[in-house]
């Protein structure tokens, strides 16, 4: 049987090394590449087309959610399994909504991780019960457009309207318009409310705002 082709994206070298060792020791996995930041992760998937990408959510240059979005847009068959220390249910649900096939905690047992890889390869979802429960709920953001969601996340991360405009290649006035829509649709008052909402619902972590 052909070995599963796995790529690892994590900004901590020791984590990548440890995960590589335990996977390759299993005899059923070939680690075909590693990435230390979000840009490298996207490029790695484009270049190697792994069966599964093990992805950390907190990385420099592009975070895990941005990587999810870009890899999904590539239209590859690569399954993305999140391996993270951020395990709040809202955060996990956010990752699944963004295109991840599953989410596991970094302290998970090696046997469980291998099982999760096999599960997502079979086209099934891997997530704790509390995450799956949240996926059946609505947090209010279903009323936002994709662009409004992007503006909300950038505002929650502390970016200025000018910085957001540059990131999204739109005018500052358009950013302000989207901000107004976010405030109105989510019944919020200001940027501080946006930040609290984004953290509460797992769109950003407290360390990223």
Secondary structure, DSSP 8 states (H G I E B T S, - for coil): ---EEEEEE-S-HHHHHHHHHHHHHTSSEEEEEEESSHHHHHHHHHHH--SEEEE-SS-SSS-HHHHHHHHHHHT---EEEEEES---HHHHHHHHHTT-SEEEETTS-HHHHHHHHHHHHTT--B--HHHHHHHTS--SGGGS-HHHHHHHHHHHTT--HHHHHHHHT--HHHHHHHHHHHHHHTT--SHHHHHHHHHHTTSS-GGG-
